[in-house]
Amino acid sequence: MTNGARHGLGALIGLVATPVLLAWFGLLADREYEWRTRIMVRYITKGTGGQGLVLILLLVVTAVLLGALCMRRLSPLASLIPGVVLGVVNAVWLVDPYSVMKSIGGSGGRLWLMHFFDLLSTGLVLLAGGVLVAMSAAPGRWRGRDDAPVVRANEAFSMVGWPGGPEHPGPATPGHGMPGYGMPGPSGTPGSGTPGMPGPGATGAGAPGPGASPGPFGHPPAYPPAPPPQD
């Protein structure tokens, strides 16, 4: 995936995640208000029961949603767009709550909206938006994945570029002491590909090379060369 397509997908995810997060914070505010007004009253006699666990579960899911938008593989637009919207909504409420209430026509008996305003008064939504914006500023998320070249083992330990080594990699050529396929080695050593082919410096058939030690039965007899053919 190209970097442009990655940012386009991240922008789409951010646009979808923005209303989802706003609705989720509204649900969280409603559950928190119920826990605060009802459960705390009964806590003295009966305890909170499972309502406290529900609130904890909602907070954990909120943290997971925020963390998923900050993944390195995603474009920073996936966290930047909802982060800016959440921060602006909470900041506007903290600066001028009266204008906000007037613009939406009051709560109109919508308790969930009043609960959401109570949550905005704590600044929790602004904090979440600030975290999303801060995580979007990481330079590595804008560049995408590091496209470092993969070094193979045979390339990592080759002699290319070393002093005295070849400038460019290429097929190995047989040299002194390195007989190749069908190439005779030094001092009559047969090549690995053609058995029985004498190398330079070898004498006639059956004759040992210079400096060779005799076998257990001595040197083999030396035969004279065959006469040339008669015309």
Secondary structure, 3 states (H helix, E strand, C coil): CCHHHHHHHHHHHHHHHHHHHHHHHHHHHHHHHHHHHHHHHHCCCCCCCCHHHHHHHHHHHHHHHHHHHCCCCCCCHHHHHHHHHHHHHHHHHHHCHHHHHHHCCCCCCCHHHHHHHHHHHHCHHHHHHHHHHHHHCCHHHHHCCCCCCCCCHHHHCCCCCCCCCCCCCCCCCCCCCCCCCCCCCHHHCCCCCCCCCCCCCCCCCCCCCCCCCCECCECCCCCCCCCCCCC
